[in-house]
Amino acid sequence: MYINDIPILYYLLIGIIGLVVGQFVDWCNIRLPEYKKVFSKEFFTVYMKNWKPNYILMFSMAIIYLALLYGIGWQSNLIDRITLIQYLVLAPMLLSAFIIDFKLQIIPNRLNLTIFEVGLIFAFLQGIFHIHVGINLLLGSLVGGGIFLLITLLGGLIAGKEAMGFGDVKLMGALGLFFGWMNMVCISLIAFLLAAVISIVLLATKKKKTDEYIPFGPFIVIASFIVMLVPFDVLFLVLAKIFTLGMYQ
């Protein structure tokens, strides 16, 4: 039996891997904010000894993995499969960034650095076979980090305080190595659009005050998942219509 030309056995395997990875994300969310190593013997001696399944993270990760497999597909050779593989590797790190930033208003440097390091590896692999792809990914890092660094600096000059944290800047720079410069522009636009809409709702319902900080990392993460799953042409058309108030044809 096949779903979207992919054997159902692949979905079962990817789903199981997603459940396991989701539980590991729970461990990462404990260790990373404390600046402690993720890969340590304490995972077995402490965490697993008192292990309690985090069903929300487990099933969230499994659903994300299944959606990526369905949306991107399973190509016949390893080179064409790199995009799916790199997104499967990136997804749990994004989920971790979402939760930590939402709860603690920080994105740990170790997490951003890991995303950057893994991104460099995949950019290098893609560059070996398609040099223009590798260059595009490196430009993505410059564009992603550059846009948010500029906003942060301008916010400091105009408002006298950071418009957003440098953790967001680092995250965008690291993500550029996975998405390339055009997708990073899409991620930026989607993230700002989501932030604007949700901030207005929170302020209107008095869930947040005007002087309260709203973490931006979760919006970056949501925007990244949207870019992973929605074709670029569709995203470009939708964003063009939104930001031109429907005038784009």
Secondary structure per residue as TSV (DSSP state, phi and psi in degrees):
chain	resnum	aa	ss	phi	psi
A	1	M	-	360.0	138.3
A	2	Y	E	-124.4	147.6
A	3	I	E	-126.7	118.0
A	4	N	T	55.6	41.6
A	5	D	T	64.9	20.3
A	6	I	E	-119.4	128.7
A	7	P	E	-55.9	138.1
A	8	I	H	-61.9	-24.9
A	9	L	H	-61.5	-34.6
A	10	Y	H	-64.6	-40.7
A	11	Y	H	-63.4	-40.8
A	12	L	H	-63.0	-45.0
A	13	L	H	-64.8	-46.7
A	14	I	H	-64.0	-37.7
A	15	G	H	-63.8	-41.9
A	16	I	H	-65.0	-43.2
A	17	I	H	-60.1	-40.7
A	18	G	H	-61.0	-39.1
A	19	L	H	-62.3	-44.4
A	20	V	H	-66.0	-45.9
A	21	V	H	-63.5	-37.7
A	22	G	H	-60.1	-39.8
A	23	Q	H	-67.8	-36.0
A	24	F	H	-67.2	-33.1
A	25	V	H	-59.5	-36.7
A	26	D	H	-59.9	-43.0
A	27	W	H	-63.2	-43.3
A	28	C	H	-61.8	-37.9
A	29	N	H	-67.7	-21.2
A	30	I	H	-82.6	-43.0
A	31	R	H	-81.2	-43.2
A	32	L	G	-61.3	-43.7
A	33	P	G	-64.2	-22.1
A	34	E	G	-92.6	5.1
A	35	Y	T	57.7	40.3
A	36	K	-	-111.2	155.8
A	37	K	-	-65.4	139.8
A	38	V	S	-81.5	-44.4
A	39	F	S	-90.5	92.8
A	40	S	S	-146.8	165.1
A	41	K	T	-67.0	-19.5
A	42	E	H	-65.3	-21.1
A	43	F	I	-59.9	-38.4
A	44	F	I	-89.2	-38.7
A	45	T	I	-80.6	-25.6
A	46	V	I	-115.2	-58.3
A	47	Y	I	-66.7	-52.3
A	48	M	T	-70.3	-27.4
A	49	K	T	-65.8	-36.3
A	50	N	T	-111.8	34.9
A	51	W	-	-64.4	131.6
A	52	K	-	-130.8	125.2
A	53	P	-	-64.4	133.1
A	54	N	-	-98.4	90.0
A	55	Y	H	-63.7	-32.7
A	56	I	H	-63.2	-48.5
A	57	L	H	-68.3	-39.8
A	58	M	H	-60.7	-50.2
A	59	F	H	-76.3	-29.7
A	60	S	H	-62.2	-45.3
A	61	M	H	-67.8	-39.3
A	62	A	H	-63.1	-42.9
A	63	I	H	-64.2	-42.4
A	64	I	H	-62.0	-44.6
A	65	Y	H	-61.6	-44.5
A	66	L	H	-65.0	-38.9
A	67	A	H	-64.8	-40.0
A	68	L	H	-65.1	-43.1
A	69	L	H	-62.5	-45.1
A	70	Y	H	-66.5	-44.5
A	71	G	H	-72.4	-39.4
A	72	I	H	-91.9	-33.2
A	73	G	-	87.9	170.5
A	74	W	-	-115.1	103.7
A	75	Q	-	-76.4	161.2
A	76	S	S	-75.0	-25.5
A	77	N	S	-124.6	161.1
A	78	L	T	-63.0	-38.9
A	79	I	T	-60.5	-46.1
A	80	D	T	-72.7	-14.4
A	81	R	T	-89.2	-4.5
A	82	I	H	-59.8	-40.1
A	83	T	H	-58.9	-46.8
A	84	L	H	-62.9	-44.5
A	85	I	H	-62.5	-44.6
A	86	Q	H	-67.5	-33.2
A	87	Y	H	-71.7	-35.2
A	88	L	H	-65.3	-34.6
A	89	V	H	-74.1	-39.6
A	90	L	H	-71.5	-36.4
A	91	A	H	-52.7	-49.2
A	92	P	H	-64.8	-31.4
A	93	M	H	-69.5	-36.9
A	94	L	H	-65.6	-42.9
A	95	L	H	-61.8	-39.6
A	96	S	H	-65.0	-42.7
A	97	A	H	-61.9	-39.9
A	98	F	H	-59.3	-50.7
A	99	I	H	-69.0	-45.1
A	100	I	H	-65.4	-44.6
A	101	D	H	-68.0	-37.0
A	102	F	H	-64.5	-40.3
A	103	K	H	-83.6	-40.9
A	104	L	H	-115.8	-4.5
A	105	Q	S	60.0	35.8
A	106	I	-	-141.1	152.8
A	107	I	-	-119.6	108.1
A	108	P	-	-54.8	138.7
A	109	N	H	-57.1	-37.5
A	110	R	H	-62.0	-37.1
A	111	L	H	-69.3	-46.4
A	112	N	H	-61.3	-40.8
A	113	L	H	-66.1	-39.4
A	114	T	H	-63.9	-43.4
A	115	I	H	-59.8	-42.2
A	116	F	H	-64.5	-44.8
A	117	E	H	-64.4	-45.0
A	118	V	H	-64.9	-39.2
A	119	G	H	-61.8	-39.7
A	120	L	H	-60.8	-40.7
A	121	I	H	-61.8	-48.3
A	122	F	H	-68.3	-37.2
A	123	A	H	-62.7	-38.9
A	124	F	H	-65.6	-44.3
A	125	L	H	-62.5	-43.1
A	126	Q	H	-67.3	-37.4
A	127	G	H	-66.1	-29.0
A	128	I	H	-61.7	-42.8
A	129	F	H	-92.1	-30.4
A	130	H	-	-140.7	95.7
A	131	I	H	-60.8	-35.5
A	132	H	H	-66.6	-30.4
A	133	V	H	-69.2	-43.6
A	134	G	H	-60.2	-42.0
A	135	I	H	-64.8	-40.8
A	136	N	H	-60.9	-40.1
A	137	L	H	-68.0	-39.6
A	138	L	H	-65.5	-39.7
A	139	L	H	-63.9	-34.2
A	140	G	H	-60.0	-38.7
A	141	S	H	-65.2	-42.3
A	142	L	H	-67.6	-42.6
A	143	V	H	-68.2	-47.8
A	144	G	H	-60.2	-51.7
A	145	G	H	-68.3	-36.0
A	146	G	H	-65.6	-42.6
A	147	I	H	-59.4	-47.3
A	148	F	H	-76.5	-31.3
A	149	L	H	-65.4	-41.8
A	150	L	H	-62.3	-43.6
A	151	I	H	-63.8	-41.0
A	152	T	H	-63.9	-44.4
A	153	L	H	-68.0	-42.1
A	154	L	H	-65.6	-38.1
A	155	G	H	-61.9	-38.2
A	156	G	H	-66.3	-37.2
A	157	L	H	-74.4	-40.5
A	158	I	H	-82.9	-48.5
A	159	A	H	-96.7	-10.5
A	160	G	S	79.5	10.5
A	161	K	S	-152.9	162.6
A	162	E	-	-65.2	131.7
A	163	A	S	-70.6	-28.7
A	164	M	S	-157.9	164.1
A	165	G	-	-75.5	157.6
A	166	F	H	-70.3	-16.4
A	167	G	H	-63.0	-36.4
A	168	D	H	-66.2	-40.5
A	169	V	H	-61.1	-47.0
A	170	K	H	-63.7	-40.6
A	171	L	H	-62.4	-44.1
A	172	M	H	-65.5	-38.3
A	173	G	H	-63.4	-40.4
A	174	A	H	-69.4	-40.4
A	175	L	H	-66.4	-28.2
A	176	G	H	-57.0	-29.1
A	177	L	H	-71.2	-13.9
A	178	F	H	-99.5	-29.0
A	179	F	H	-111.8	-24.8
A	180	G	-	84.8	165.1
A	181	W	H	-69.7	-37.8
A	182	M	H	-68.4	-41.0
A	183	N	H	-66.8	-32.1
A	184	M	H	-67.8	-33.6
A	185	V	H	-63.6	-42.4
A	186	C	H	-62.6	-44.3
A	187	I	H	-60.7	-43.2
A	188	S	H	-61.1	-47.4
A	189	L	H	-64.4	-43.9
A	190	I	H	-64.7	-42.8
A	191	A	H	-62.0	-44.9
A	192	F	H	-66.4	-37.4
A	193	L	H	-65.4	-46.3
A	194	L	H	-61.8	-43.9
A	195	A	H	-62.1	-41.2
A	196	A	H	-64.5	-47.5
A	197	V	H	-64.7	-48.8
A	198	I	H	-68.2	-37.7
A	199	S	H	-62.6	-42.3
A	200	I	H	-61.9	-42.3
A	201	V	H	-63.6	-44.6
A	202	L	H	-64.0	-40.1
A	203	L	H	-70.6	-39.7
A	204	A	H	-66.8	-34.8
A	205	T	T	-90.1	3.1
A	206	K	T	61.2	27.4
A	207	K	S	-76.4	-25.6
A	208	K	S	-133.0	150.3
A	209	K	-	-96.9	161.9
A	210	T	T	-62.5	-26.0
A	211	D	T	-96.4	4.2
A	212	E	S	-86.6	143.8
A	213	Y	-	-81.3	132.0
A	214	I	-	-113.2	114.9
A	215	P	-	-61.1	137.6
A	216	F	S	-93.8	-19.5
A	217	G	H	-53.4	-45.3
A	218	P	H	-57.9	-34.0
A	219	F	H	-69.5	-37.6
A	220	I	H	-62.7	-42.5
A	221	V	H	-64.5	-47.2
A	222	I	H	-60.4	-43.9
A	223	A	H	-62.1	-37.8
A	224	S	H	-64.8	-43.0
A	225	F	H	-65.0	-37.1
A	226	I	H	-62.2	-44.2
A	227	V	H	-65.8	-34.7
A	228	M	H	-62.1	-38.5
A	229	L	H	-100.7	-20.5
A	230	V	S	-107.0	131.3
A	231	P	-	-56.5	145.6
A	232	F	H	-59.3	-41.7
A	233	D	H	-59.7	-40.5
A	234	V	H	-66.6	-45.1
A	235	L	H	-61.2	-45.3
A	236	F	H	-60.4	-43.7
A	237	L	H	-63.7	-45.7
A	238	V	H	-63.7	-47.2
A	239	L	H	-64.9	-39.3
A	240	A	H	-62.1	-41.5
A	241	K	H	-68.4	-38.2
A	242	I	H	-66.7	-49.2
A	243	F	H	-82.0	-9.1
A	244	T	T	-108.0	11.1
A	245	L	T	56.0	39.8
A	246	G	T	84.1	1.0
A	247	M	-	-80.1	-20.1
A	248	Y	-	-69.9	132.3
A	249	Q	-	-109.5	360.0
